[in-house]
Amino acid sequence: QVQLVESGGGLVQAGGSLRLSCIASGSIFSISAMGWYRQAPGKQRELVAVITSGGSTNYADSVKGRFTISRDNAKNTAFLQMNSLKPEDTAVYYCNVVSYGRGVRYDYWGQGTQVTVSS
């Protein structure tokens, strides 16, 4: 069993900050990448940011310069620091972990944490 536990969501005013955390536990083979996705009401889930085991990062254009993803490989933990939040950042944020075992890709998802930005 693999479990992803997210925390750090909440309600914040526009311009404020939040920090999301995701801890992965259980029988996970070598983690390749950890990332954050979000889904707003009526919209498709979209990539927010991803970080590889080597530290390479990729961000959605809409969050570049405002959000920072980081990870602690030893603790299988990923963080998303969100600054200068905007109302359009309101969504459920999901943690994603990608691992490989015997050449097979495994994707794991957290339960999601709500982020609400008020104007």
TIVOZA-116352 format. One line per field, with one value per residue (C-alpha): residue number from 1; x, y, z; residue in one letter. Coordinates in steps of 0.05 Angstrom, whole numbers. Layout:
<atoms>
nr = NUM | ... $
X = X | ... $
Y = Y | ... $
Z = Z | ... $
rest = A | ... $
</atoms>
This chain:
<atoms>
nr = 1 | 2 | 3 | 4 | 5 | 6 | 7 | 8 | 9 | 10 | 11 | 12 | 13 | 14 | 15 | 16 | 17 | 18 | 19 | 20 | 21 | 22 | 23 | 24 | 25 | 26 | 27 | 28 | 29 | 30 | 31 | 32 | 33 | 34 | 35 | 36 | 37 | 38 | 39 | 40 | 41 | 42 | 43 | 44 | 45 | 46 | 47 | 48 | 49 | 50 | 51 | 52 | 53 | 54 | 55 | 56 | 57 | 58 | 59 | 60 | 61 | 62 | 63 | 64 | 65 | 66 | 67 | 68 | 69 | 70 | 71 | 72 | 73 | 74 | 75 | 76 | 77 | 78 | 79 | 80 | 81 | 82 | 83 | 84 | 85 | 86 | 87 | 88 | 89 | 90 | 91 | 92 | 93 | 94 | 95 | 96 | 97 | 98 | 99 | 100 | 101 | 102 | 103 | 104 | 105 | 106 | 107 | 108 | 109 | 110 | 111 | 112 | 113 | 114 | 115 | 116 | 117 | 118 | 119 $
X = 0 | 23 | -4 | 4 | -16 | -24 | -30 | -26 | -87 | -135 | -166 | -122 | -131 | -104 | -31 | -21 | 20 | 9 | 56 | 32 | 65 | 60 | 89 | 93 | 96 | 88 | 117 | 143 | 198 | 248 | 210 | 224 | 183 | 138 | 89 | 28 | -35 | -98 | -169 | -217 | -293 | -315 | -243 | -195 | -139 | -76 | -3 | 22 | 94 | 137 | 206 | 249 | 294 | 352 | 320 | 298 | 234 | 178 | 121 | 57 | 64 | 9 | 50 | 121 | 155 | 102 | 105 | 165 | 168 | 219 | 229 | 265 | 285 | 306 | 236 | 196 | 166 | 148 | 131 | 96 | 109 | 55 | 65 | 26 | -35 | -92 | -166 | -154 | -108 | -169 | -174 | -164 | -90 | -67 | 0 | 27 | 84 | 114 | 156 | 184 | 189 | 216 | 204 | 132 | 109 | 66 | 27 | 1 | -46 | -63 | -134 | -128 | -126 | -170 | -138 | -185 | -160 | -208 | -206 $
Y = 0 | 70 | 130 | 204 | 252 | 325 | 384 | 460 | 480 | 532 | 600 | 660 | 730 | 749 | 765 | 717 | 653 | 580 | 521 | 452 | 388 | 317 | 257 | 191 | 127 | 53 | 5 | 53 | 35 | 89 | 154 | 187 | 251 | 286 | 339 | 380 | 384 | 424 | 421 | 479 | 469 | 454 | 449 | 393 | 374 | 411 | 406 | 460 | 439 | 377 | 360 | 301 | 261 | 300 | 367 | 389 | 428 | 447 | 496 | 517 | 585 | 612 | 600 | 614 | 664 | 655 | 581 | 540 | 464 | 428 | 359 | 320 | 255 | 222 | 234 | 223 | 291 | 346 | 418 | 473 | 543 | 588 | 663 | 722 | 679 | 699 | 681 | 640 | 595 | 570 | 495 | 427 | 412 | 340 | 310 | 261 | 212 | 174 | 113 | 57 | -16 | -68 | -20 | -7 | 64 | 74 | 138 | 152 | 208 | 242 | 257 | 331 | 393 | 454 | 521 | 580 | 650 | 707 | 773 $
Z = 0 | -17 | 18 | 2 | 56 | 37 | 84 | 83 | 44 | 68 | 58 | 43 | 16 | -52 | -47 | 11 | 16 | 31 | 35 | 16 | 39 | 13 | 49 | 12 | 52 | 40 | -10 | -61 | -109 | -127 | -134 | -201 | -195 | -147 | -169 | -155 | -198 | -187 | -208 | -205 | -208 | -279 | -304 | -320 | -274 | -293 | -277 | -229 | -216 | -217 | -191 | -209 | -162 | -191 | -174 | -242 | -240 | -287 | -275 | -308 | -340 | -295 | -232 | -254 | -209 | -155 | -136 | -117 | -113 | -71 | -43 | 11 | -22 | 44 | 72 | 8 | 19 | -30 | -17 | -56 | -33 | -62 | -59 | -88 | -92 | -138 | -137 | -200 | -160 | -123 | -133 | -102 | -103 | -112 | -98 | -150 | -143 | -202 | -189 | -231 | -214 | -263 | -320 | -301 | -285 | -224 | -209 | -140 | -120 | -55 | -32 | -48 | -7 | -18 | -32 | -33 | -49 | -35 | -72 $
rest = Q | V | Q | L | V | E | S | G | G | G | L | V | Q | A | G | G | S | L | R | L | S | C | I | A | S | G | S | I | F | S | I | S | A | M | G | W | Y | R | Q | A | P | G | K | Q | R | E | L | V | A | V | I | T | S | G | G | S | T | N | Y | A | D | S | V | K | G | R | F | T | I | S | R | D | N | A | K | N | T | A | F | L | Q | M | N | S | L | K | P | E | D | T | A | V | Y | Y | C | N | V | V | S | Y | G | R | G | V | R | Y | D | Y | W | G | Q | G | T | Q | V | T | V | S | S $
</atoms>
